Amino acid sequence: MHRYHNAVTMLIFILSLATIQNVSADKSLVVGLYNEGLQPFSFEPGNPKKGIYLEILDEVMKITGDKYQVQYFPYARIAKTFSQGKIDIDPGNSSSWITEEAKAFSIFSTPFWHYREALFSGTDNSDNDIRGKIVGTIRGYHYTGDISVASLGYIPHQSTNEKNQFKMLVGGRYDYILSGVVIAKYLSKVNGFTVKAIKNFDPTPLSFRLHSSQKDLQVRINKALDILLKDGTINRIVGKYIDSEED
């Protein structure tokens, strides 16, 4: 009876995959990534590591039968190229991060993770009052938490990317930095230094942003993500890059 039950379960799973898979997956979907990477979510061209976004997308495509190719862009060009319909998938985005104009040609998958920002200090800094202190941010980046200079009274200093931001913190040029928790934990792990989150902000759900012309793809991706979220695949992928995201 146990073997019969397992056989029936497997048959149902195979039939569910058949309803998800794209029967005309000859054309490769274009995935747009930032050319400097956003480790560990994505990595720059030539890096042997794929990153969280592409590893999840690989598992999604195994289920849907779709194919993709990656194209890398400067950060400012991704939005414009997506609006022109030349990018099918913009990984790791949120409807709260885009303009009202962009929402007109954007649809989103089921959230597969979340992005939480935090204020970090070096481990030898126990002072949680950042008033008058130098806080490193990323140039051109919009932070979602309540981190306005007017309310917190810090001195902002902009870095070009997260790796430079962390070097400035470790080197004592910054007193604090504003960063994503997953990014901070990964960079700390691979560079052998430790930082401490002293203030956490509310998380933002992360989804695949799709061009509005890709509604059938949205359905396929959502069904695949439902499987991957339930069977723990996505947690295992993230766990390859960071030990824990508990904060």
C-alpha atoms as an extended CHARMM CRD file, in Angstrom:
* protein
*
       247  EXT
         1         1  MET       CA              0.0000000000        0.0000000000        0.0000000000  PROA      1               0.0000000000
         2         2  HSD       CA              2.9120000000        2.3290000000        0.8780000000  PROA      2               0.0000000000
         3         3  ARG       CA              4.5490000000        1.7250000000       -2.5160000000  PROA      3               0.0000000000
         4         4  TYR       CA              1.2380000000        2.3230000000       -4.2790000000  PROA      4               0.0000000000
         5         5  HSD       CA              0.7670000000        5.6090000000       -2.4650000000  PROA      5               0.0000000000
         6         6  ASN       CA              4.2830000000        6.7480000000       -3.4320000000  PROA      6               0.0000000000
         7         7  ALA       CA              3.6450000000        5.8170000000       -7.0600000000  PROA      7               0.0000000000
         8         8  VAL       CA              0.4060000000        7.7980000000       -7.1270000000  PROA      8               0.0000000000
         9         9  THR       CA              2.1180000000       10.7870000000       -5.5160000000  PROA      9               0.0000000000
        10        10  MET       CA              4.9100000000       10.6780000000       -8.0970000000  PROA      10              0.0000000000
        11        11  LEU       CA              2.3880000000       10.4550000000      -10.9440000000  PROA      11              0.0000000000
        12        12  ILE       CA              0.5220000000       13.5070000000       -9.6440000000  PROA      12              0.0000000000
        13        13  PHE       CA              3.8100000000       15.4240000000       -9.3950000000  PROA      13              0.0000000000
        14        14  ILE       CA              4.7980000000       14.5100000000      -12.9730000000  PROA      14              0.0000000000
        15        15  LEU       CA              1.3660000000       15.5350000000      -14.2780000000  PROA      15              0.0000000000
        16        16  SER       CA              1.6260000000       18.8630000000      -12.4290000000  PROA      16              0.0000000000
        17        17  LEU       CA              4.9780000000       19.5300000000      -14.0890000000  PROA      17              0.0000000000
        18        18  ALA       CA              3.4470000000       18.8220000000      -17.4640000000  PROA      18              0.0000000000
        19        19  THR       CA              0.8690000000       21.5520000000      -16.8740000000  PROA      19              0.0000000000
        20        20  ILE       CA              3.6000000000       24.0360000000      -15.8910000000  PROA      20              0.0000000000
        21        21  GLN       CA              6.1720000000       23.4440000000      -18.6240000000  PROA      21              0.0000000000
        22        22  ASN       CA              6.3850000000       25.7400000000      -21.6020000000  PROA      22              0.0000000000
        23        23  VAL       CA              5.8260000000       23.6920000000      -24.7470000000  PROA      23              0.0000000000
        24        24  SER       CA              7.4820000000       26.3000000000      -26.9920000000  PROA      24              0.0000000000
        25        25  ALA       CA             10.6760000000       27.1290000000      -25.1150000000  PROA      25              0.0000000000
        26        26  ASP       CA             12.8800000000       27.6180000000      -28.1870000000  PROA      26              0.0000000000
        27        27  LYS       CA             13.4550000000       31.3300000000      -27.5840000000  PROA      27              0.0000000000
        28        28  SER       CA             15.7240000000       32.2740000000      -24.6940000000  PROA      28              0.0000000000
        29        29  LEU       CA             14.4020000000       34.8000000000      -22.2200000000  PROA      29              0.0000000000
        30        30  VAL       CA             16.6600000000       37.7710000000      -21.5090000000  PROA      30              0.0000000000
        31        31  VAL       CA             17.6330000000       38.2370000000      -17.8610000000  PROA      31              0.0000000000
        32        32  GLY       CA             19.1030000000       41.6400000000      -17.0260000000  PROA      32              0.0000000000
        33        33  LEU       CA             21.7420000000       41.8780000000      -14.2880000000  PROA      33              0.0000000000
        34        34  TYR       CA             23.8040000000       44.7150000000      -12.8490000000  PROA      34              0.0000000000
        35        35  ASN       CA             27.2980000000       44.5200000000      -14.3690000000  PROA      35              0.0000000000
        36        36  GLU       CA             29.1200000000       45.1150000000      -11.0680000000  PROA      36              0.0000000000
        37        37  GLY       CA             27.1240000000       42.4360000000       -9.2620000000  PROA      37              0.0000000000
        38        38  LEU       CA             25.1950000000       42.5890000000       -6.0050000000  PROA      38              0.0000000000
        39        39  GLN       CA             26.9100000000       39.8180000000       -4.0760000000  PROA      39              0.0000000000
        40        40  PRO       CA             25.6430000000       37.2780000000       -3.1700000000  PROA      40              0.0000000000
        41        41  PHE       CA             22.4110000000       37.9020000000       -5.0900000000  PROA      41              0.0000000000
        42        42  SER       CA             24.3120000000       38.2930000000       -8.3620000000  PROA      42              0.0000000000
        43        43  PHE       CA             27.9290000000       38.4140000000       -9.4770000000  PROA      43              0.0000000000
        44        44  GLU       CA             29.8240000000       40.3180000000      -12.1320000000  PROA      44              0.0000000000
        45        45  PRO       CA             30.5070000000       38.7190000000      -15.5730000000  PROA      45              0.0000000000
        46        46  GLY       CA             33.2680000000       36.1090000000      -15.4710000000  PROA      46              0.0000000000
        47        47  ASN       CA             32.8050000000       35.2530000000      -11.8020000000  PROA      47              0.0000000000
        48        48  PRO       CA             32.3700000000       31.4600000000      -11.4440000000  PROA      48              0.0000000000
        49        49  LYS       CA             29.6960000000       31.9840000000       -8.7920000000  PROA      49              0.0000000000
        50        50  LYS       CA             26.1750000000       32.3780000000      -10.1490000000  PROA      50              0.0000000000
        51        51  GLY       CA             24.5090000000       34.0130000000       -7.1790000000  PROA      51              0.0000000000
        52        52  ILE       CA             21.1480000000       33.5480000000       -5.5030000000  PROA      52              0.0000000000
        53        53  TYR       CA             19.0380000000       35.0100000000       -8.3190000000  PROA      53              0.0000000000
        54        54  LEU       CA             20.3950000000       32.8050000000      -11.1050000000  PROA      54              0.0000000000
        55        55  GLU       CA             20.5390000000       29.6690000000       -8.9570000000  PROA      55              0.0000000000
        56        56  ILE       CA             16.8490000000       30.0900000000       -8.1240000000  PROA      56              0.0000000000
        57        57  LEU       CA             16.0850000000       30.8550000000      -11.7630000000  PROA      57              0.0000000000
        58        58  ASP       CA             17.9160000000       27.6750000000      -12.8330000000  PROA      58              0.0000000000
        59        59  GLU       CA             15.6350000000       25.6170000000      -10.5970000000  PROA      59              0.0000000000
        60        60  VAL       CA             12.5640000000       27.4800000000      -11.8610000000  PROA      60              0.0000000000
        61        61  MET       CA             13.5070000000       26.8160000000      -15.4870000000  PROA      61              0.0000000000
        62        62  LYS       CA             14.0380000000       23.1060000000      -14.8030000000  PROA      62              0.0000000000
        63        63  ILE       CA             10.3590000000       23.0060000000      -13.9190000000  PROA      63              0.0000000000
        64        64  THR       CA              8.9570000000       25.3960000000      -16.5370000000  PROA      64              0.0000000000
        65        65  GLY       CA             11.1490000000       24.2140000000      -19.4380000000  PROA      65              0.0000000000
        66        66  ASP       CA             12.1000000000       27.7950000000      -20.3320000000  PROA      66              0.0000000000
        67        67  LYS       CA             15.6070000000       28.9030000000      -21.2550000000  PROA      67              0.0000000000
        68        68  TYR       CA             17.3610000000       32.1650000000      -20.4740000000  PROA      68              0.0000000000
        69        69  GLN       CA             20.4270000000       34.1670000000      -21.3530000000  PROA      69              0.0000000000
        70        70  VAL       CA             22.0050000000       36.7970000000      -19.1210000000  PROA      70              0.0000000000
        71        71  GLN       CA             22.8600000000       40.2830000000      -20.3050000000  PROA      71              0.0000000000
        72        72  TYR       CA             24.7570000000       42.6890000000      -18.0630000000  PROA      72              0.0000000000
        73        73  PHE       CA             24.0810000000       46.4140000000      -17.8570000000  PROA      73              0.0000000000
        74        74  PRO       CA             25.1680000000       49.4490000000      -15.8750000000  PROA      74              0.0000000000
        75        75  TYR       CA             22.6270000000       49.9900000000      -13.1190000000  PROA      75              0.0000000000
        76        76  ALA       CA             21.0320000000       53.0520000000      -14.7460000000  PROA      76              0.0000000000
        77        77  ARG       CA             20.5080000000       51.2400000000      -18.0620000000  PROA      77              0.0000000000
        78        78  ILE       CA             18.5810000000       48.2770000000      -16.6740000000  PROA      78              0.0000000000
        79        79  ALA       CA             15.4170000000       50.3050000000      -16.0820000000  PROA      79              0.0000000000
        80        80  LYS       CA             15.5240000000       51.9080000000      -19.5480000000  PROA      80              0.0000000000
        81        81  THR       CA             16.2470000000       48.6220000000      -21.3500000000  PROA      81              0.0000000000
        82        82  PHE       CA             13.4570000000       46.8870000000      -19.4280000000  PROA      82              0.0000000000
        83        83  SER       CA             10.9990000000       49.6410000000      -20.4020000000  PROA      83              0.0000000000
        84        84  GLN       CA             11.8960000000       49.0370000000      -24.0580000000  PROA      84              0.0000000000
        85        85  GLY       CA             10.9020000000       45.3740000000      -23.7480000000  PROA      85              0.0000000000
        86        86  LYS       CA             14.4710000000       44.1670000000      -24.2930000000  PROA      86              0.0000000000
        87        87  ILE       CA             14.6770000000       42.5250000000      -20.8690000000  PROA      87              0.0000000000
        88        88  ASP       CA             12.1530000000       39.8060000000      -19.9840000000  PROA      88              0.0000000000
        89        89  ILE       CA             13.2010000000       39.1910000000      -16.3740000000  PROA      89              0.0000000000
        90        90  ASP       CA             14.6190000000       41.6430000000      -13.8460000000  PROA      90              0.0000000000
        91        91  PRO       CA             15.4790000000       39.4850000000      -10.8130000000  PROA      91              0.0000000000
        92        92  GLY       CA             15.1490000000       40.6530000000       -7.2470000000  PROA      92              0.0000000000
        93        93  ASN       CA             12.8190000000       43.5940000000       -7.5600000000  PROA      93              0.0000000000
        94        94  SER       CA              9.7470000000       44.9240000000       -5.7900000000  PROA      94              0.0000000000
        95        95  SER       CA              6.7630000000       46.9870000000       -6.8550000000  PROA      95              0.0000000000
        96        96  SER       CA              7.6330000000       49.4070000000       -4.0280000000  PROA      96              0.0000000000
        97        97  TRP       CA             11.0020000000       50.1470000000       -5.6510000000  PROA      97              0.0000000000
        98        98  ILE       CA              9.8040000000       51.2520000000       -9.0830000000  PROA      98              0.0000000000
        99        99  THR       CA              8.0440000000       54.3640000000      -10.3460000000  PROA      99              0.0000000000
       100       100  GLU       CA              4.3570000000       54.5850000000      -11.1570000000  PROA      100             0.0000000000
       101       101  GLU       CA              5.3130000000       54.8890000000      -14.8160000000  PROA      101             0.0000000000
       102       102  ALA       CA              7.3210000000       51.6520000000      -14.6540000000  PROA      102             0.0000000000
       103       103  LYS       CA              4.4210000000       49.8040000000      -12.9980000000  PROA      103             0.0000000000
       104       104  ALA       CA              2.4620000000       50.2180000000      -16.2390000000  PROA      104             0.0000000000
       105       105  PHE       CA              4.7160000000       47.7240000000      -18.0460000000  PROA      105             0.0000000000
       106       106  SER       CA              5.7720000000       45.5570000000      -15.0690000000  PROA      106             0.0000000000
       107       107  ILE       CA              4.2930000000       42.4510000000      -13.4750000000  PROA      107             0.0000000000
       108       108  PHE       CA              5.7620000000       40.4910000000      -10.5870000000  PROA      108             0.0000000000
       109       109  SER       CA              6.1820000000       36.8840000000       -9.6030000000  PROA      109             0.0000000000
       110       110  THR       CA              5.3080000000       35.4420000000       -6.2380000000  PROA      110             0.0000000000
       111       111  PRO       CA              7.9110000000       36.7190000000       -3.7230000000  PROA      111             0.0000000000
       112       112  PHE       CA             10.7080000000       34.1790000000       -3.2760000000  PROA      112             0.0000000000
       113       113  TRP       CA             12.7310000000       35.9420000000       -0.5480000000  PROA      113             0.0000000000
       114       114  HSD       CA             12.8930000000       39.2680000000        1.2510000000  PROA      114             0.0000000000
       115       115  TYR       CA             15.3750000000       42.1180000000        1.3580000000  PROA      115             0.0000000000
       116       116  ARG       CA             16.0400000000       43.6250000000        4.7630000000  PROA      116             0.0000000000
       117       117  GLU       CA             18.2350000000       46.6490000000        5.3000000000  PROA      117             0.0000000000
       118       118  ALA       CA             20.0820000000       47.3960000000        8.5270000000  PROA      118             0.0000000000
       119       119  LEU       CA             22.4900000000       49.8770000000       10.0430000000  PROA      119             0.0000000000
       120       120  PHE       CA             25.8040000000       48.1140000000       10.7130000000  PROA      120             0.0000000000
       121       121  SER       CA             28.8230000000       48.9630000000       12.8130000000  PROA      121             0.0000000000
       122       122  GLY       CA             32.1560000000       47.2750000000       13.3820000000  PROA      122             0.0000000000
       123       123  THR       CA             32.1700000000       44.8950000000       16.3420000000  PROA      123             0.0000000000
       124       124  ASP       CA             34.3100000000       47.2760000000       18.4260000000  PROA      124             0.0000000000
       125       125  ASN       CA             31.6920000000       50.0130000000       18.1690000000  PROA      125             0.0000000000
       126       126  SER       CA             29.0570000000       49.7180000000       20.8820000000  PROA      126             0.0000000000
       127       127  ASP       CA             27.6140000000       53.2310000000       20.4790000000  PROA      127             0.0000000000
       128       128  ASN       CA             24.1370000000       53.0740000000       18.9110000000  PROA      128             0.0000000000
       129       129  ASP       CA             23.7950000000       56.8550000000       18.6400000000  PROA      129             0.0000000000
       130       130  ILE       CA             24.7810000000       57.7650000000       15.0900000000  PROA      130             0.0000000000
       131       131  ARG       CA             24.1990000000       61.5120000000       15.4270000000  PROA      131             0.0000000000
       132       132  GLY       CA             27.2330000000       63.3140000000       14.0160000000  PROA      132             0.0000000000
       133       133  LYS       CA             28.8230000000       60.0270000000       12.8690000000  PROA      133             0.0000000000
       134       134  ILE       CA             29.8730000000       59.1410000000        9.3080000000  PROA      134             0.0000000000
       135       135  VAL       CA             27.4950000000       56.6320000000        7.7110000000  PROA      135             0.0000000000
       136       136  GLY       CA             28.3820000000       54.9690000000        4.4060000000  PROA      136             0.0000000000
       137       137  THR       CA             25.6360000000       54.6340000000        1.7950000000  PROA      137             0.0000000000
       138       138  ILE       CA             25.5770000000       53.6170000000       -1.8750000000  PROA      138             0.0000000000
       139       139  ARG       CA             25.4430000000       56.3450000000       -4.4970000000  PROA      139             0.0000000000
       140       140  GLY       CA             22.0880000000       56.5440000000       -6.2750000000  PROA      140             0.0000000000
       141       141  TYR       CA             20.4580000000       53.9630000000       -4.0060000000  PROA      141             0.0000000000
       142       142  HSD       CA             17.0590000000       54.5640000000       -2.4380000000  PROA      142             0.0000000000
       143       143  TYR       CA             16.8140000000       53.1140000000        1.0640000000  PROA      143             0.0000000000
       144       144  THR       CA             13.4340000000       51.9220000000        2.2690000000  PROA      144             0.0000000000
       145       145  GLY       CA             13.8950000000       52.4090000000        6.0080000000  PROA      145             0.0000000000
       146       146  ASP       CA             13.4850000000       55.6000000000        8.0150000000  PROA      146             0.0000000000
       147       147  ILE       CA             17.1130000000       56.6630000000        7.6230000000  PROA      147             0.0000000000
       148       148  SER       CA             16.7770000000       60.3310000000        6.7330000000  PROA      148             0.0000000000
       149       149  VAL       CA             19.6720000000       62.5770000000        7.7030000000  PROA      149             0.0000000000
       150       150  ALA       CA             17.2040000000       65.0820000000        9.1550000000  PROA      150             0.0000000000
       151       151  SER       CA             15.7300000000       62.5850000000       11.6350000000  PROA      151             0.0000000000
       152       152  LEU       CA             18.9250000000       60.7150000000       12.5900000000  PROA      152             0.0000000000
       153       153  GLY       CA             21.4940000000       63.4970000000       12.2870000000  PROA      153             0.0000000000
       154       154  TYR       CA             24.3600000000       61.5130000000       10.7600000000  PROA      154             0.0000000000
       155       155  ILE       CA             26.9280000000       62.5860000000        8.1620000000  PROA      155             0.0000000000
       156       156  PRO       CA             26.3070000000       60.6610000000        4.9110000000  PROA      156             0.0000000000
       157       157  HSD       CA             29.1480000000       59.5370000000        2.6580000000  PROA      157             0.0000000000
       158       158  GLN       CA             28.5170000000       57.7150000000       -0.6110000000  PROA      158             0.0000000000
       159       159  SER       CA             30.3810000000       54.6830000000       -1.9820000000  PROA      159             0.0000000000
       160       160  THR       CA             30.1420000000       53.3850000000       -5.5310000000  PROA      160             0.0000000000
       161       161  ASN       CA             29.2920000000       49.8030000000       -4.4550000000  PROA      161             0.0000000000
       162       162  GLU       CA             28.9040000000       47.5250000000       -1.4460000000  PROA      162             0.0000000000
       163       163  LYS       CA             32.4410000000       46.0980000000       -1.5610000000  PROA      163             0.0000000000
       164       164  ASN       CA             33.9840000000       49.5780000000       -1.3180000000  PROA      164             0.0000000000
       165       165  GLN       CA             31.4890000000       50.4790000000        1.3740000000  PROA      165             0.0000000000
       166       166  PHE       CA             32.6490000000       47.5790000000        3.5550000000  PROA      166             0.0000000000
       167       167  LYS       CA             36.3240000000       48.3660000000        2.9860000000  PROA      167             0.0000000000
       168       168  MET       CA             35.6840000000       51.8760000000        4.2720000000  PROA      168             0.0000000000
       169       169  LEU       CA             33.9580000000       50.5150000000        7.3890000000  PROA      169             0.0000000000
       170       170  VAL       CA             36.6950000000       47.9820000000        8.1400000000  PROA      170             0.0000000000
       171       171  GLY       CA             39.3730000000       50.5870000000        7.4490000000  PROA      171             0.0000000000
       172       172  GLY       CA             37.8080000000       52.9860000000        9.9570000000  PROA      172             0.0000000000
       173       173  ARG       CA             36.7500000000       55.5920000000        7.3570000000  PROA      173             0.0000000000
       174       174  TYR       CA             33.0770000000       54.9770000000        8.1700000000  PROA      174             0.0000000000
       175       175  ASP       CA             31.5730000000       54.6960000000       11.6350000000  PROA      175             0.0000000000
       176       176  TYR       CA             28.5160000000       52.8520000000       10.2700000000  PROA      176             0.0000000000
       177       177  ILE       CA             27.0880000000       51.6450000000        6.9820000000  PROA      177             0.0000000000
       178       178  LEU       CA             23.5790000000       51.0690000000        5.6380000000  PROA      178             0.0000000000
       179       179  SER       CA             23.3960000000       47.7290000000        3.8490000000  PROA      179             0.0000000000
       180       180  GLY       CA             21.2330000000       44.7360000000        3.0910000000  PROA      180             0.0000000000
       181       181  VAL       CA             21.4760000000       42.0110000000        5.7360000000  PROA      181             0.0000000000
       182       182  VAL       CA             22.2080000000       39.2010000000        3.2580000000  PROA      182             0.0000000000
       183       183  ILE       CA             24.8710000000       41.3210000000        1.5380000000  PROA      183             0.0000000000
       184       184  ALA       CA             26.5040000000       42.2310000000        4.8590000000  PROA      184             0.0000000000
       185       185  LYS       CA             26.5730000000       38.6530000000        6.0880000000  PROA      185             0.0000000000
       186       186  TYR       CA             28.0470000000       37.3700000000        2.8230000000  PROA      186             0.0000000000
       187       187  LEU       CA             30.7640000000       40.0270000000        2.5220000000  PROA      187             0.0000000000
       188       188  SER       CA             31.6690000000       39.5150000000        6.1780000000  PROA      188             0.0000000000
       189       189  LYS       CA             31.9240000000       35.7650000000        5.6380000000  PROA      189             0.0000000000
       190       190  VAL       CA             34.1320000000       35.8430000000        2.5380000000  PROA      190             0.0000000000
       191       191  ASN       CA             36.3730000000       38.6860000000        3.7590000000  PROA      191             0.0000000000
       192       192  GLY       CA             36.8830000000       37.4040000000        7.2810000000  PROA      192             0.0000000000
       193       193  PHE       CA             35.5680000000       40.3510000000        9.2480000000  PROA      193             0.0000000000
       194       194  THR       CA             32.5070000000       40.7850000000       11.4190000000  PROA      194             0.0000000000
       195       195  VAL       CA             29.9240000000       43.5430000000       11.5340000000  PROA      195             0.0000000000
       196       196  LYS       CA             27.0460000000       44.0870000000       13.9230000000  PROA      196             0.0000000000
       197       197  ALA       CA             23.4950000000       45.1220000000       13.0220000000  PROA      197             0.0000000000
       198       198  ILE       CA             22.4160000000       47.8240000000       15.4660000000  PROA      198             0.0000000000
       199       199  LYS       CA             19.1370000000       48.8060000000       13.7860000000  PROA      199             0.0000000000
       200       200  ASN       CA             16.9940000000       46.6630000000       11.4630000000  PROA      200             0.0000000000
       201       201  PHE       CA             14.3910000000       47.9790000000        9.0600000000  PROA      201             0.0000000000
       202       202  ASP       CA             11.2380000000       46.3010000000        7.7560000000  PROA      202             0.0000000000
       203       203  PRO       CA             11.8370000000       43.6750000000        5.0330000000  PROA      203             0.0000000000
       204       204  THR       CA             10.7450000000       44.1220000000        1.4280000000  PROA      204             0.0000000000
       205       205  PRO       CA              9.4850000000       41.0500000000       -0.5080000000  PROA      205             0.0000000000
       206       206  LEU       CA             11.7420000000       40.1140000000       -3.4430000000  PROA      206             0.0000000000
       207       207  SER       CA             10.2120000000       38.9370000000       -6.7260000000  PROA      207             0.0000000000
       208       208  PHE       CA             11.1470000000       38.4530000000      -10.3450000000  PROA      208             0.0000000000
       209       209  ARG       CA              9.9660000000       41.5380000000      -12.2330000000  PROA      209             0.0000000000
       210       210  LEU       CA              8.6550000000       40.5470000000      -15.6450000000  PROA      210             0.0000000000
       211       211  HSD       CA              7.6950000000       42.6540000000      -18.6030000000  PROA      211             0.0000000000
       212       212  SER       CA              3.9100000000       42.9940000000      -18.8190000000  PROA      212             0.0000000000
       213       213  SER       CA              3.9690000000       41.0980000000      -22.1280000000  PROA      213             0.0000000000
       214       214  GLN       CA              5.0500000000       37.9700000000      -20.2160000000  PROA      214             0.0000000000
       215       215  LYS       CA              1.8350000000       37.0620000000      -18.3900000000  PROA      215             0.0000000000
       216       216  ASP       CA              2.0210000000       33.3810000000      -19.3820000000  PROA      216             0.0000000000
       217       217  LEU       CA              5.5870000000       33.2940000000      -18.0570000000  PROA      217             0.0000000000
       218       218  GLN       CA              4.3710000000       34.8190000000      -14.8020000000  PROA      218             0.0000000000
       219       219  VAL       CA              1.9350000000       31.9200000000      -14.3390000000  PROA      219             0.0000000000
       220       220  ARG       CA              4.6400000000       29.3140000000      -15.0300000000  PROA      220             0.0000000000
       221       221  ILE       CA              7.1750000000       30.9570000000      -12.7270000000  PROA      221             0.0000000000
       222       222  ASN       CA              4.6550000000       31.3090000000       -9.9010000000  PROA      222             0.0000000000
       223       223  LYS       CA              3.7470000000       27.6230000000      -10.0640000000  PROA      223             0.0000000000
       224       224  ALA       CA              7.4230000000       26.6640000000      -10.0550000000  PROA      224             0.0000000000
       225       225  LEU       CA              8.2330000000       28.9920000000       -7.1400000000  PROA      225             0.0000000000
       226       226  ASP       CA              5.3840000000       27.4670000000       -5.1550000000  PROA      226             0.0000000000
       227       227  ILE       CA              7.0710000000       24.0720000000       -5.5080000000  PROA      227             0.0000000000
       228       228  LEU       CA             10.5540000000       25.4030000000       -4.6740000000  PROA      228             0.0000000000
       229       229  LEU       CA              9.3730000000       27.3320000000       -1.6320000000  PROA      229             0.0000000000
       230       230  LYS       CA              7.5200000000       24.3360000000       -0.2360000000  PROA      230             0.0000000000
       231       231  ASP       CA             10.3140000000       21.7860000000       -0.7590000000  PROA      231             0.0000000000
       232       232  GLY       CA             13.0210000000       24.0060000000        0.7880000000  PROA      232             0.0000000000
       233       233  THR       CA             15.0650000000       24.4700000000       -2.3970000000  PROA      233             0.0000000000
       234       234  ILE       CA             15.2300000000       28.2540000000       -2.0930000000  PROA      234             0.0000000000
       235       235  ASN       CA             16.2930000000       28.1050000000        1.5570000000  PROA      235             0.0000000000
       236       236  ARG       CA             19.0830000000       25.7030000000        0.5810000000  PROA      236             0.0000000000
       237       237  ILE       CA             20.2840000000       28.0250000000       -2.1870000000  PROA      237             0.0000000000
       238       238  VAL       CA             20.4310000000       31.0520000000        0.1160000000  PROA      238             0.0000000000
       239       239  GLY       CA             22.1120000000       28.8830000000        2.7640000000  PROA      239             0.0000000000
       240       240  LYS       CA             25.0300000000       28.2620000000        0.4040000000  PROA      240             0.0000000000
       241       241  TYR       CA             25.9680000000       31.9290000000        0.6520000000  PROA      241             0.0000000000
       242       242  ILE       CA             25.1290000000       32.9100000000        4.2280000000  PROA      242             0.0000000000
       243       243  ASP       CA             24.9570000000       30.8830000000        7.4270000000  PROA      243             0.0000000000
       244       244  SER       CA             21.7990000000       32.5260000000        8.7250000000  PROA      244             0.0000000000
       245       245  GLU       CA             19.6960000000       35.6230000000        8.1290000000  PROA      245             0.0000000000
       246       246  GLU       CA             18.3680000000       35.7850000000       11.6540000000  PROA      246             0.0000000000
       247       247  ASP       CA             18.6170000000       39.3380000000       12.9330000000  PROA      247             0.0000000000
